Structures are given as structure tokens and as C-alpha cells.
Amino acid sequence: QVQLVESGGGLVQAGGSLRLSCAASGSIFSINTMGWYRQAPGKQRELVAAITSGGSTNYADSLKGRFTISRDNAKNTVFLQMNSLKPEDTAVYYCNAVAVSDILADYWGQGTQVTVSS
């Protein structure tokens, strides 16, 4: 099994920045893609950004230029730097990892709340 633990969420004013971290632990053979998703109240969960083990990245079009995903493969950790935050970025942010433990599976963190005040 793989456990994902997020940190770094909180309350910030519009225009501010936050950096989320997610560390994977457990019986990990390898981690393929790691990423961040978010879910605002009343809305579906959506992709924010993802990064492969080789460093290739994918972003939601609306977030390009404000959010940056990065990864430390040695520490099985993924980061999300969020700049110029807007009230519409308010959501629960979930870490995701496609990893091989005993099998290849999708793993999720418990989520971290990000609230942007206007």
C-alpha cells in the first residue's frame, strides 16, 4: 500500500501564494505520475497539474502561468507552487499518485483545504 500525506494548505488573500507538498510512503516499488486535483463545493474534481517520473508536466489550461508542479523523486514528494491566487482557486486539493506497490494502482491523499479570500 501507498500512503499520500499533503501539507501546506490554508487561508490566503487574493494575490498571495501557497506551496503544497505531498509525500508518498509505504511499500513503494515505483511511482509513475504524481499530480494534484482539486474539488470546489458543488463541483467535480478536476486536474490541476501532473508530472511524470521523467519530469514531463501537464497543467489545466486555465492555471498555466500561475501554478507550477515539481517533484523530488528521491523523496517521493510532489509540490505545487500556487501564485497569484484567486478566490475561485478555493477548493480541497488532493494529491494523486499512480504507483506500483503490490500492483499498479491509483492512490489519493486525504486532501488539504485552500481558501482564498477576496
Biopython code that builds the backbone (N, CA, C, O; Angstrom):
import numpy as np
from Bio.PDB.StructureBuilder import StructureBuilder

atoms = [
    (1, "GLN", "N", (0.829, -1.202, 0.000)),
    (1, "GLN", "CA", (0.000, 0.000, 0.000)),
    (1, "GLN", "C", (0.862, 1.250, 0.000)),
    (1, "GLN", "O", (2.003, 1.252, 0.462)),
    (2, "VAL", "N", (0.276, 2.314, -0.535)),
    (2, "VAL", "CA", (0.955, 3.602, -0.611)),
    (2, "VAL", "C", (0.103, 4.634, 0.111)),
    (2, "VAL", "O", (-1.106, 4.715, -0.105)),
    (3, "GLN", "N", (0.734, 5.412, 0.959)),
    (3, "GLN", "CA", (0.035, 6.497, 1.646)),
    (3, "GLN", "C", (0.559, 7.834, 1.133)),
    (3, "GLN", "O", (1.757, 8.018, 0.918)),
    (4, "LEU", "N", (-0.371, 8.752, 0.947)),
    (4, "LEU", "CA", (-0.030, 10.106, 0.496)),
    (4, "LEU", "C", (-0.471, 11.090, 1.571)),
    (4, "LEU", "O", (-1.618, 11.059, 2.017)),
    (5, "VAL", "N", (0.430, 11.952, 1.979)),
    (5, "VAL", "CA", (0.111, 12.939, 3.004)),
    (5, "VAL", "C", (0.416, 14.330, 2.459)),
    (5, "VAL", "O", (1.554, 14.653, 2.119)),
    (6, "GLU", "N", (-0.641, 15.145, 2.387)),
    (6, "GLU", "CA", (-0.496, 16.510, 1.886)),
    (6, "GLU", "C", (-0.263, 17.486, 3.027)),
    (6, "GLU", "O", (-0.638, 17.226, 4.171)),
    (7, "SER", "N", (0.353, 18.599, 2.706)),
    (7, "SER", "CA", (0.519, 19.686, 3.661)),
    (7, "SER", "C", (0.651, 20.987, 2.893)),
    (7, "SER", "O", (0.923, 20.992, 1.693)),
    (8, "GLY", "N", (0.454, 22.095, 3.604)),
    (8, "GLY", "CA", (0.680, 23.401, 3.005)),
    (8, "GLY", "C", (-0.560, 24.191, 2.671)),
    (8, "GLY", "O", (-0.460, 25.341, 2.244)),
    (9, "GLY", "N", (-1.727, 23.605, 2.855)),
    (9, "GLY", "CA", (-2.936, 24.356, 2.584)),
    (9, "GLY", "C", (-3.183, 25.411, 3.656)),
    (9, "GLY", "O", (-2.478, 25.472, 4.664)),
    (10, "GLY", "N", (-4.189, 26.232, 3.423)),
    (10, "GLY", "CA", (-4.515, 27.257, 4.399)),
    (10, "GLY", "C", (-5.315, 28.381, 3.797)),
    (10, "GLY", "O", (-5.874, 28.263, 2.707)),
    (11, "LEU", "N", (-5.357, 29.474, 4.528)),
    (11, "LEU", "CA", (-6.099, 30.664, 4.124)),
    (11, "LEU", "C", (-5.106, 31.721, 3.642)),
    (11, "LEU", "O", (-4.109, 32.002, 4.308)),
    (12, "VAL", "N", (-5.390, 32.295, 2.489)),
    (12, "VAL", "CA", (-4.518, 33.317, 1.919)),
    (12, "VAL", "C", (-5.377, 34.370, 1.232)),
    (12, "VAL", "O", (-6.474, 34.076, 0.759)),
    (13, "GLN", "N", (-4.882, 35.571, 1.182)),
    (13, "GLN", "CA", (-5.602, 36.629, 0.486)),
    (13, "GLN", "C", (-5.379, 36.522, -1.018)),
    (13, "GLN", "O", (-4.370, 35.983, -1.472)),
    (14, "ALA", "N", (-6.314, 37.032, -1.766)),
    (14, "ALA", "CA", (-6.178, 37.053, -3.223)),
    (14, "ALA", "C", (-4.869, 37.743, -3.606)),
    (14, "ALA", "O", (-4.496, 38.775, -3.048)),
    (15, "GLY", "N", (-4.189, 37.136, -4.577)),
    (15, "GLY", "CA", (-2.890, 37.642, -4.987)),
    (15, "GLY", "C", (-1.728, 37.001, -4.277)),
    (15, "GLY", "O", (-0.576, 37.174, -4.677)),
    (16, "GLY", "N", (-2.018, 36.258, -3.223)),
    (16, "GLY", "CA", (-0.963, 35.614, -2.450)),
    (16, "GLY", "C", (-0.532, 34.293, -3.048)),
    (16, "GLY", "O", (-0.972, 33.895, -4.126)),
    (17, "SER", "N", (0.344, 33.623, -2.314)),
    (17, "SER", "CA", (0.918, 32.357, -2.781)),
    (17, "SER", "C", (0.840, 31.300, -1.690)),
    (17, "SER", "O", (0.834, 31.611, -0.499)),
    (18, "LEU", "N", (0.782, 30.064, -2.116)),
    (18, "LEU", "CA", (0.879, 28.915, -1.233)),
    (18, "LEU", "C", (1.678, 27.835, -1.940)),
    (18, "LEU", "O", (1.702, 27.756, -3.169)),
    (19, "ARG", "N", (2.335, 27.000, -1.134)),
    (19, "ARG", "CA", (3.055, 25.858, -1.690)),
    (19, "ARG", "C", (2.559, 24.591, -1.007)),
    (19, "ARG", "O", (2.687, 24.431, 0.207)),
    (20, "LEU", "N", (1.996, 23.704, -1.799)),
    (20, "LEU", "CA", (1.530, 22.426, -1.285)),
    (20, "LEU", "C", (2.611, 21.366, -1.473)),
    (20, "LEU", "O", (3.368, 21.380, -2.443)),
    (21, "SER", "N", (2.655, 20.458, -0.519)),
    (21, "SER", "CA", (3.568, 19.321, -0.605)),
    (21, "SER", "C", (2.791, 18.043, -0.397)),
    (21, "SER", "O", (1.773, 18.025, 0.296)),
    (22, "CYS", "N", (3.272, 16.983, -0.997)),
    (22, "CYS", "CA", (2.653, 15.669, -0.826)),
    (22, "CYS", "C", (3.757, 14.628, -0.813)),
    (22, "CYS", "O", (4.511, 14.492, -1.776)),
    (23, "ALA", "N", (3.842, 13.903, 0.280)),
    (23, "ALA", "CA", (4.864, 12.877, 0.420)),
    (23, "ALA", "C", (4.225, 11.495, 0.369)),
    (23, "ALA", "O", (3.239, 11.228, 1.057)),
    (24, "ALA", "N", (4.788, 10.635, -0.438)),
    (24, "ALA", "CA", (4.319, 9.264, -0.546)),
    (24, "ALA", "C", (5.192, 8.355, 0.305)),
    (24, "ALA", "O", (6.412, 8.509, 0.362)),
    (25, "SER", "N", (4.542, 7.410, 0.961)),
    (25, "SER", "CA", (5.277, 6.457, 1.787)),
    (25, "SER", "C", (4.586, 5.108, 1.727)),
    (25, "SER", "O", (3.472, 4.989, 1.216)),
    (26, "GLY", "N", (5.253, 4.099, 2.251)),
    (26, "GLY", "CA", (4.679, 2.756, 2.256)),
    (26, "GLY", "C", (5.511, 1.800, 1.437)),
    (26, "GLY", "O", (6.707, 2.009, 1.230)),
    (27, "SER", "N", (4.869, 0.757, 0.978)),
    (27, "SER", "CA", (5.551, -0.267, 0.184)),
    (27, "SER", "C", (5.548, 0.146, -1.280)),
    (27, "SER", "O", (4.720, -0.304, -2.073)),
    (28, "ILE", "N", (6.486, 1.005, -1.612)),
    (28, "ILE", "CA", (6.535, 1.581, -2.955)),
    (28, "ILE", "C", (7.622, 0.907, -3.766)),
    (28, "ILE", "O", (8.790, 0.893, -3.376)),
    (29, "PHE", "N", (7.226, 0.350, -4.896)),
    (29, "PHE", "CA", (8.223, -0.154, -5.836)),
    (29, "PHE", "C", (8.630, 0.951, -6.791)),
    (29, "PHE", "O", (9.815, 1.163, -7.047)),
    (30, "SER", "N", (7.639, 1.653, -7.313)),
    (30, "SER", "CA", (7.914, 2.789, -8.189)),
    (30, "SER", "C", (6.692, 3.691, -8.241)),
    (30, "SER", "O", (5.572, 3.251, -7.982)),
    (31, "ILE", "N", (6.913, 4.952, -8.576)),
    (31, "ILE", "CA", (5.824, 5.904, -8.761)),
    (31, "ILE", "C", (5.920, 6.457, -10.168)),
    (31, "ILE", "O", (6.962, 6.977, -10.569)),
    (32, "ASN", "N", (4.862, 6.348, -10.897)),
    (32, "ASN", "CA", (4.833, 6.882, -12.255)),
    (32, "ASN", "C", (4.461, 8.358, -12.193)),
    (32, "ASN", "O", (5.314, 9.207, -11.937)),
    (33, "THR", "N", (3.225, 8.655, -12.420)),
    (33, "THR", "CA", (2.765, 10.035, -12.405)),
    (33, "THR", "C", (2.312, 10.445, -11.015)),
    (33, "THR", "O", (1.661, 9.675, -10.309)),
    (34, "MET", "N", (2.661, 11.666, -10.629)),
    (34, "MET", "CA", (2.115, 12.288, -9.419)),
    (34, "MET", "C", (1.407, 13.567, -9.847)),
    (34, "MET", "O", (1.813, 14.222, -10.807)),
    (35, "GLY", "N", (0.365, 13.910, -9.139)),
    (35, "GLY", "CA", (-0.362, 15.092, -9.551)),
    (35, "GLY", "C", (-1.231, 15.676, -8.462)),
    (35, "GLY", "O", (-1.336, 15.154, -7.352)),
    (36, "TRP", "N", (-1.847, 16.779, -8.830)),
    (36, "TRP", "CA", (-2.770, 17.468, -7.931)),
    (36, "TRP", "C", (-4.105, 17.661, -8.640)),
    (36, "TRP", "O", (-4.167, 18.028, -9.814)),
    (37, "TYR", "N", (-5.154, 17.406, -7.898)),
    (37, "TYR", "CA", (-6.514, 17.659, -8.346)),
    (37, "TYR", "C", (-7.160, 18.567, -7.309)),
    (37, "TYR", "O", (-6.668, 18.701, -6.188)),
    (38, "ARG", "N", (-8.260, 19.184, -7.696)),
    (38, "ARG", "CA", (-8.984, 19.990, -6.723)),
    (38, "ARG", "C", (-10.478, 19.830, -6.923)),
    (38, "ARG", "O", (-10.956, 19.510, -8.012)),
    (39, "GLN", "N", (-11.196, 20.061, -5.837)),
    (39, "GLN", "CA", (-12.649, 19.966, -5.877)),
    (39, "GLN", "C", (-13.233, 21.104, -5.059)),
    (39, "GLN", "O", (-13.038, 21.187, -3.846)),
    (40, "ALA", "N", (-13.948, 21.971, -5.743)),
    (40, "ALA", "CA", (-14.637, 23.071, -5.084)),
    (40, "ALA", "C", (-16.048, 22.613, -4.708)),
    (40, "ALA", "O", (-16.561, 21.665, -5.302)),
    (41, "PRO", "N", (-16.676, 23.261, -3.740)),
    (41, "PRO", "CA", (-18.028, 22.862, -3.329)),
    (41, "PRO", "C", (-18.994, 22.865, -4.505)),
    (41, "PRO", "O", (-19.084, 23.840, -5.251)),
    (42, "GLY", "N", (-19.705, 21.775, -4.655)),
    (42, "GLY", "CA", (-20.694, 21.664, -5.713)),
    (42, "GLY", "C", (-20.130, 21.391, -7.090)),
    (42, "GLY", "O", (-20.874, 21.370, -8.071)),
    (43, "LYS", "N", (-18.831, 21.182, -7.179)),
    (43, "LYS", "CA", (-18.215, 20.945, -8.478)),
    (43, "LYS", "C", (-17.497, 19.602, -8.502)),
    (43, "LYS", "O", (-17.211, 19.007, -7.463)),
    (44, "GLN", "N", (-17.218, 19.145, -9.711)),
    (44, "GLN", "CA", (-16.494, 17.886, -9.855)),
    (44, "GLN", "C", (-15.009, 18.096, -9.587)),
    (44, "GLN", "O", (-14.482, 19.202, -9.709)),
    (45, "ARG", "N", (-14.360, 17.012, -9.223)),
    (45, "ARG", "CA", (-12.921, 17.060, -9.040)),
    (45, "ARG", "C", (-12.275, 17.269, -10.413)),
    (45, "ARG", "O", (-12.676, 16.654, -11.401)),
    (46, "GLU", "N", (-11.269, 18.145, -10.456)),
    (46, "GLU", "CA", (-10.628, 18.451, -11.720)),
    (46, "GLU", "C", (-9.104, 18.400, -11.568)),
    (46, "GLU", "O", (-8.558, 18.628, -10.489)),
    (47, "LEU", "N", (-8.442, 18.096, -12.680)),
    (47, "LEU", "CA", (-6.988, 18.073, -12.694)),
    (47, "LEU", "C", (-6.446, 19.490, -12.573)),
    (47, "LEU", "O", (-6.912, 20.412, -13.243)),
    (48, "VAL", "N", (-5.456, 19.643, -11.707)),
    (48, "VAL", "CA", (-4.718, 20.898, -11.615)),
    (48, "VAL", "C", (-3.423, 20.767, -12.415)),
    (48, "VAL", "O", (-3.163, 21.546, -13.331)),
    (49, "ALA", "N", (-2.623, 19.773, -12.055)),
    (49, "ALA", "CA", (-1.345, 19.556, -12.728)),
    (49, "ALA", "C", (-0.845, 18.159, -12.411)),
    (49, "ALA", "O", (-1.190, 17.579, -11.381)),
    (50, "ALA", "N", (-0.031, 17.628, -13.306)),
    (50, "ALA", "CA", (0.558, 16.312, -13.106)),
    (50, "ALA", "C", (1.981, 16.317, -13.632)),
    (50, "ALA", "O", (2.337, 17.118, -14.497)),
    (51, "ILE", "N", (2.795, 15.407, -13.094)),
    (51, "ILE", "CA", (4.200, 15.326, -13.507)),
    (51, "ILE", "C", (4.624, 13.867, -13.508)),
    (51, "ILE", "O", (4.329, 13.121, -12.574)),
    (52, "THR", "N", (5.315, 13.472, -14.559)),
    (52, "THR", "CA", (5.796, 12.101, -14.652)),
    (52, "THR", "C", (7.117, 11.953, -13.912)),
    (52, "THR", "O", (7.713, 12.938, -13.478)),
    (53, "SER", "N", (7.565, 10.717, -13.774)),
    (53, "SER", "CA", (8.845, 10.476, -13.117)),
    (53, "SER", "C", (10.005, 11.085, -13.907)),
    (53, "SER", "O", (11.068, 11.362, -13.352)),
    (54, "GLY", "N", (9.788, 11.287, -15.194)),
    (54, "GLY", "CA", (10.812, 11.906, -16.028)),
    (54, "GLY", "C", (10.759, 13.415, -16.058)),
    (54, "GLY", "O", (11.622, 14.060, -16.654)),
    (55, "GLY", "N", (9.745, 13.988, -15.415)),
    (55, "GLY", "CA", (9.653, 15.438, -15.327)),
    (55, "GLY", "C", (8.719, 16.103, -16.321)),
    (55, "GLY", "O", (8.610, 17.330, -16.326)),
    (56, "SER", "N", (8.050, 15.343, -17.153)),
    (56, "SER", "CA", (7.081, 15.936, -18.073)),
    (56, "SER", "C", (5.858, 16.391, -17.282)),
    (56, "SER", "O", (5.373, 15.691, -16.394)),
    (57, "THR", "N", (5.379, 17.572, -17.627)),
    (57, "THR", "CA", (4.273, 18.152, -16.871)),
    (57, "THR", "C", (3.045, 18.389, -17.748)),
    (57, "THR", "O", (3.127, 18.518, -18.970)),
    (58, "ASN", "N", (1.918, 18.440, -17.069)),
    (58, "ASN", "CA", (0.641, 18.705, -17.732)),
    (58, "ASN", "C", (-0.165, 19.589, -16.789)),
    (58, "ASN", "O", (-0.278, 19.292, -15.600)),
    (59, "TYR", "N", (-0.719, 20.663, -17.311)),
    (59, "TYR", "CA", (-1.473, 21.602, -16.497)),
    (59, "TYR", "C", (-2.873, 21.803, -17.065)),
    (59, "TYR", "O", (-3.095, 21.669, -18.268)),
    (60, "ALA", "N", (-3.801, 22.123, -16.190)),
    (60, "ALA", "CA", (-5.083, 22.625, -16.645)),
    (60, "ALA", "C", (-4.812, 23.943, -17.360)),
    (60, "ALA", "O", (-4.058, 24.784, -16.870)),
    (61, "ASP", "N", (-5.427, 24.113, -18.511)),
    (61, "ASP", "CA", (-5.146, 25.297, -19.335)),
    (61, "ASP", "C", (-5.350, 26.595, -18.555)),
    (61, "ASP", "O", (-4.580, 27.543, -18.710)),
    (62, "SER", "N", (-6.372, 26.635, -17.731)),
    (62, "SER", "CA", (-6.712, 27.875, -17.027)),
    (62, "SER", "C", (-5.701, 28.241, -15.945)),
    (62, "SER", "O", (-5.716, 29.361, -15.434)),
    (63, "LEU", "N", (-4.816, 27.295, -15.592)),
    (63, "LEU", "CA", (-3.887, 27.531, -14.490)),
    (63, "LEU", "C", (-2.450, 27.736, -14.955)),
    (63, "LEU", "O", (-1.575, 28.062, -14.153)),
    (64, "LYS", "N", (-2.212, 27.550, -16.231)),
    (64, "LYS", "CA", (-0.850, 27.721, -16.739)),
    (64, "LYS", "C", (-0.356, 29.138, -16.465)),
    (64, "LYS", "O", (-1.063, 30.122, -16.685)),
    (65, "GLY", "N", (0.878, 29.208, -15.978)),
    (65, "GLY", "CA", (1.469, 30.506, -15.693)),
    (65, "GLY", "C", (1.331, 30.934, -14.257)),
    (65, "GLY", "O", (2.103, 31.773, -13.793)),
    (66, "ARG", "N", (0.365, 30.382, -13.528)),
    (66, "ARG", "CA", (0.203, 30.721, -12.112)),
    (66, "ARG", "C", (0.647, 29.587, -11.204)),
    (66, "ARG", "O", (1.185, 29.833, -10.124)),
    (67, "PHE", "N", (0.429, 28.347, -11.628)),
    (67, "PHE", "CA", (0.760, 27.180, -10.813)),
    (67, "PHE", "C", (1.952, 26.451, -11.432)),
    (67, "PHE", "O", (2.079, 26.370, -12.653)),
    (68, "THR", "N", (2.814, 25.928, -10.577)),
    (68, "THR", "CA", (3.962, 25.158, -11.031)),
    (68, "THR", "C", (4.082, 23.879, -10.215)),
    (68, "THR", "O", (4.123, 23.913, -8.986)),
    (69, "ILE", "N", (4.137, 22.761, -10.912)),
    (69, "ILE", "CA", (4.302, 21.470, -10.244)),
    (69, "ILE", "C", (5.759, 21.039, -10.365)),
    (69, "ILE", "O", (6.404, 21.261, -11.390)),
    (70, "SER", "N", (6.260, 20.427, -9.312)),
    (70, "SER", "CA", (7.623, 19.897, -9.316)),
    (70, "SER", "C", (7.656, 18.640, -8.468)),
    (70, "SER", "O", (6.695, 18.304, -7.776)),
    (71, "ARG", "N", (8.786, 17.958, -8.542)),
    (71, "ARG", "CA", (8.830, 16.644, -7.899)),
    (71, "ARG", "C", (10.243, 16.321, -7.459)),
    (71, "ARG", "O", (11.213, 16.657, -8.140)),
    (72, "ASP", "N", (10.350, 15.667, -6.319)),
    (72, "ASP", "CA", (11.624, 15.143, -5.833)),
    (72, "ASP", "C", (11.497, 13.626, -5.824)),
    (72, "ASP", "O", (10.930, 13.051, -4.895)),
    (73, "ASN", "N", (12.018, 12.989, -6.847)),
    (73, "ASN", "CA", (11.859, 11.547, -6.971)),
    (73, "ASN", "C", (12.544, 10.794, -5.831)),
    (73, "ASN", "O", (12.059, 9.751, -5.391)),
    (74, "ALA", "N", (13.652, 11.314, -5.362)),
    (74, "ALA", "CA", (14.388, 10.633, -4.291)),
    (74, "ALA", "C", (13.581, 10.589, -3.003)),
    (74, "ALA", "O", (13.735, 9.671, -2.198)),
    (75, "LYS", "N", (12.719, 11.584, -2.809)),
    (75, "LYS", "CA", (11.906, 11.665, -1.595)),
    (75, "LYS", "C", (10.449, 11.323, -1.841)),
    (75, "LYS", "O", (9.614, 11.455, -0.946)),
    (76, "ASN", "N", (10.144, 10.882, -3.056)),
    (76, "ASN", "CA", (8.744, 10.532, -3.393)),
    (76, "ASN", "C", (7.787, 11.653, -3.008)),
    (76, "ASN", "O", (6.733, 11.415, -2.418)),
    (77, "THR", "N", (8.167, 12.856, -3.347)),
    (77, "THR", "CA", (7.393, 14.030, -2.953)),
    (77, "THR", "C", (7.088, 14.886, -4.174)),
    (77, "THR", "O", (7.920, 15.054, -5.065)),
    (78, "VAL", "N", (5.888, 15.415, -4.187)),
    (78, "VAL", "CA", (5.469, 16.319, -5.251)),
    (78, "VAL", "C", (5.027, 17.639, -4.613)),
    (78, "VAL", "O", (4.473, 17.669, -3.515)),
    (79, "PHE", "N", (5.290, 18.714, -5.333)),
    (79, "PHE", "CA", (4.987, 20.048, -4.840)),
    (79, "PHE", "C", (4.088, 20.776, -5.832)),
    (79, "PHE", "O", (4.088, 20.487, -7.029)),
    (80, "LEU", "N", (3.324, 21.723, -5.304)),
    (80, "LEU", "CA", (2.537, 22.600, -6.165)),
    (80, "LEU", "C", (2.719, 24.021, -5.645)),
    (80, "LEU", "O", (2.244, 24.369, -4.564)),
    (81, "GLN", "N", (3.412, 24.830, -6.432)),
    (81, "GLN", "CA", (3.567, 26.245, -6.111)),
    (81, "GLN", "C", (2.425, 27.012, -6.772)),
    (81, "GLN", "O", (2.253, 26.968, -7.990)),
    (82, "MET", "N", (1.656, 27.708, -5.954)),
    (82, "MET", "CA", (0.487, 28.425, -6.447)),
    (82, "MET", "C", (0.692, 29.912, -6.203)),
    (82, "MET", "O", (0.798, 30.355, -5.060)),
    (83, "ASN", "N", (0.747, 30.670, -7.277)),
    (83, "ASN", "CA", (0.948, 32.112, -7.197)),
    (83, "ASN", "C", (-0.274, 32.858, -7.719)),
    (83, "ASN", "O", (-1.125, 32.290, -8.403)),
    (84, "SER", "N", (-0.340, 34.131, -7.384)),
    (84, "SER", "CA", (-1.439, 34.991, -7.849)),
    (84, "SER", "C", (-2.782, 34.314, -7.624)),
    (84, "SER", "O", (-3.618, 34.245, -8.525)),
    (85, "LEU", "N", (-2.972, 33.824, -6.429)),
    (85, "LEU", "CA", (-4.188, 33.068, -6.131)),
    (85, "LEU", "C", (-5.427, 33.933, -6.222)),
    (85, "LEU", "O", (-5.402, 35.122, -5.904)),
    (86, "LYS", "N", (-6.517, 33.313, -6.664)),
    (86, "LYS", "CA", (-7.798, 33.974, -6.844)),
    (86, "LYS", "C", (-8.843, 33.283, -5.974)),
    (86, "LYS", "O", (-8.675, 32.112, -5.634)),
    (87, "PRO", "N", (-9.907, 33.973, -5.611)),
    (87, "PRO", "CA", (-10.970, 33.324, -4.824)),
    (87, "PRO", "C", (-11.503, 32.058, -5.484)),
    (87, "PRO", "O", (-11.901, 31.124, -4.789)),
    (88, "GLU", "N", (-11.516, 32.012, -6.792)),
    (88, "GLU", "CA", (-12.018, 30.819, -7.490)),
    (88, "GLU", "C", (-11.068, 29.628, -7.393)),
    (88, "GLU", "O", (-11.412, 28.526, -7.821)),
    (89, "ASP", "N", (-9.878, 29.839, -6.838)),
    (89, "ASP", "CA", (-8.970, 28.719, -6.583)),
    (89, "ASP", "C", (-9.312, 28.005, -5.273)),
    (89, "ASP", "O", (-8.714, 26.978, -4.952)),
    (90, "THR", "N", (-10.259, 28.538, -4.530)),
    (90, "THR", "CA", (-10.674, 27.913, -3.280)),
    (90, "THR", "C", (-11.244, 26.526, -3.544)),
    (90, "THR", "O", (-12.171, 26.356, -4.336)),
    (91, "ALA", "N", (-10.672, 25.549, -2.869)),
    (91, "ALA", "CA", (-11.075, 24.160, -3.079)),
    (91, "ALA", "C", (-10.296, 23.268, -2.122)),
    (91, "ALA", "O", (-9.362, 23.710, -1.454)),
    (92, "VAL", "N", (-10.700, 22.012, -2.072)),
    (92, "VAL", "CA", (-9.872, 20.994, -1.434)),
    (92, "VAL", "C", (-8.935, 20.444, -2.506)),
    (92, "VAL", "O", (-9.379, 20.028, -3.576)),
    (93, "TYR", "N", (-7.666, 20.446, -2.215)),
    (93, "TYR", "CA", (-6.651, 19.980, -3.163)),
    (93, "TYR", "C", (-6.195, 18.585, -2.755)),
    (93, "TYR", "O", (-5.805, 18.347, -1.612)),
    (94, "TYR", "N", (-6.254, 17.677, -3.710)),
    (94, "TYR", "CA", (-5.920, 16.277, -3.466)),
    (94, "TYR", "C", (-4.658, 15.888, -4.229)),
    (94, "TYR", "O", (-4.486, 16.232, -5.398)),
    (95, "CYS", "N", (-3.798, 15.176, -3.551)),
    (95, "CYS", "CA", (-2.617, 14.607, -4.183)),
    (95, "CYS", "C", (-2.971, 13.240, -4.760)),
    (95, "CYS", "O", (-3.738, 12.481, -4.167)),
    (96, "ASN", "N", (-2.410, 12.944, -5.905)),
    (96, "ASN", "CA", (-2.647, 11.666, -6.575)),
    (96, "ASN", "C", (-1.321, 11.068, -7.015)),
    (96, "ASN", "O", (-0.407, 11.786, -7.420)),
    (97, "ALA", "N", (-1.227, 9.756, -6.932)),
    (97, "ALA", "CA", (-0.037, 9.069, -7.431)),
    (97, "ALA", "C", (-0.445, 7.773, -8.106)),
    (97, "ALA", "O", (-1.252, 7.005, -7.583)),
    (98, "VAL", "N", (0.118, 7.550, -9.256)),
    (98, "VAL", "CA", (-0.020, 6.263, -9.926)),
    (98, "VAL", "C", (1.250, 5.492, -9.594)),
    (98, "VAL", "O", (2.332, 5.815, -10.084)),
    (99, "ALA", "N", (1.107, 4.484, -8.766)),
    (99, "ALA", "CA", (2.282, 3.847, -8.194)),
    (99, "ALA", "C", (2.165, 2.339, -8.222)),
    (99, "ALA", "O", (1.076, 1.769, -8.294)),
    (100, "VAL", "N", (3.315, 1.723, -8.163)),
    (100, "VAL", "CA", (3.377, 0.270, -8.073)),
    (100, "VAL", "C", (3.772, -0.102, -6.657)),
    (100, "VAL", "O", (4.863, 0.219, -6.186)),
    (101, "SER", "N", (2.840, -0.796, -5.983)),
    (101, "SER", "CA", (3.137, -1.379, -4.678)),
    (101, "SER", "C", (3.129, -2.889, -4.900)),
    (101, "SER", "O", (4.099, -3.434, -5.426)),
    (102, "ASP", "N", (2.076, -3.560, -4.517)),
    (102, "ASP", "CA", (1.941, -4.954, -4.936)),
    (102, "ASP", "C", (1.338, -5.019, -6.331)),
    (102, "ASP", "O", (1.544, -5.980, -7.073)),
    (103, "ILE", "N", (0.581, -3.965, -6.673)),
    (103, "ILE", "CA", (0.017, -3.824, -8.014)),
    (103, "ILE", "C", (0.139, -2.371, -8.433)),
    (103, "ILE", "O", (0.439, -1.502, -7.614)),
    (104, "LEU", "N", (-0.093, -2.114, -9.706)),
    (104, "LEU", "CA", (-0.171, -0.734, -10.183)),
    (104, "LEU", "C", (-1.548, -0.194, -9.831)),
    (104, "LEU", "O", (-2.562, -0.788, -10.199)),
    (105, "ALA", "N", (-1.591, 0.921, -9.125)),
    (105, "ALA", "CA", (-2.879, 1.453, -8.698)),
    (105, "ALA", "C", (-2.807, 2.964, -8.561)),
    (105, "ALA", "O", (-1.738, 3.575, -8.572)),
    (106, "ASP", "N", (-3.997, 3.535, -8.432)),
    (106, "ASP", "CA", (-4.176, 4.965, -8.234)),
    (106, "ASP", "C", (-4.324, 5.209, -6.732)),
    (106, "ASP", "O", (-5.139, 4.563, -6.074)),
    (107, "TYR", "N", (-3.542, 6.133, -6.196)),
    (107, "TYR", "CA", (-3.622, 6.432, -4.779)),
    (107, "TYR", "C", (-3.953, 7.910, -4.579)),
    (107, "TYR", "O", (-3.566, 8.766, -5.375)),
    (108, "TRP", "N", (-4.681, 8.187, -3.491)),
    (108, "TRP", "CA", (-5.132, 9.548, -3.211)),
    (108, "TRP", "C", (-4.789, 9.936, -1.783)),
    (108, "TRP", "O", (-4.821, 9.113, -0.869)),
    (109, "GLY", "N", (-4.459, 11.219, -1.614)),
    (109, "GLY", "CA", (-4.311, 11.761, -0.284)),
    (109, "GLY", "C", (-5.666, 12.136, 0.294)),
    (109, "GLY", "O", (-6.699, 11.991, -0.361)),
    (110, "GLN", "N", (-5.648, 12.615, 1.516)),
    (110, "GLN", "CA", (-6.895, 12.940, 2.200)),
    (110, "GLN", "C", (-7.407, 14.322, 1.830)),
    (110, "GLN", "O", (-8.552, 14.656, 2.132)),
    (111, "GLY", "N", (-6.589, 15.119, 1.189)),
    (111, "GLY", "CA", (-6.986, 16.449, 0.764)),
    (111, "GLY", "C", (-6.545, 17.521, 1.740)),
    (111, "GLY", "O", (-6.461, 17.293, 2.947)),
    (112, "THR", "N", (-6.267, 18.689, 1.199)),
    (112, "THR", "CA", (-5.910, 19.838, 2.029)),
    (112, "THR", "C", (-6.694, 21.051, 1.530)),
    (112, "THR", "O", (-6.765, 21.305, 0.327)),
    (113, "GLN", "N", (-7.269, 21.782, 2.451)),
    (113, "GLN", "CA", (-8.133, 22.913, 2.098)),
    (113, "GLN", "C", (-7.292, 24.136, 1.750)),
    (113, "GLN", "O", (-6.375, 24.512, 2.479)),
    (114, "VAL", "N", (-7.628, 24.739, 0.625)),
    (114, "VAL", "CA", (-7.052, 26.031, 0.237)),
    (114, "VAL", "C", (-8.202, 27.018, 0.122)),
    (114, "VAL", "O", (-9.147, 26.798, -0.635)),
    (115, "THR", "N", (-8.118, 28.091, 0.867)),
    (115, "THR", "CA", (-9.147, 29.118, 0.844)),
    (115, "THR", "C", (-8.505, 30.450, 0.500)),
    (115, "THR", "O", (-7.567, 30.895, 1.163)),
    (116, "VAL", "N", (-9.021, 31.079, -0.544)),
    (116, "VAL", "CA", (-8.502, 32.368, -0.995)),
    (116, "VAL", "C", (-9.569, 33.416, -0.745)),
    (116, "VAL", "O", (-10.662, 33.342, -1.306)),
    (117, "SER", "N", (-9.259, 34.378, 0.086)),
    (117, "SER", "CA", (-10.227, 35.428, 0.407)),
    (117, "SER", "C", (-10.042, 36.619, -0.522)),
    (117, "SER", "O", (-8.936, 36.920, -0.971)),
    (118, "SER", "N", (-11.153, 37.281, -0.793)),
    (118, "SER", "CA", (-11.104, 38.436, -1.707)),
    (118, "SER", "C", (-10.823, 39.725, -0.961)),
    (118, "SER", "O", (-10.748, 40.789, -1.574)),
]
sb = StructureBuilder()
sb.init_structure("model")
sb.init_model(0)
sb.init_chain("A")
sb.init_seg("    ")
for serial, (resi, resn, name, xyz) in enumerate(atoms, 1):
    if name == "N":
        sb.init_residue(resn, " ", resi, " ")
    sb.init_atom(name, np.array(xyz, "f"), 0.0, 1.0, " ", f" {name:<3s}", serial, name[0])
structure = sb.get_structure()
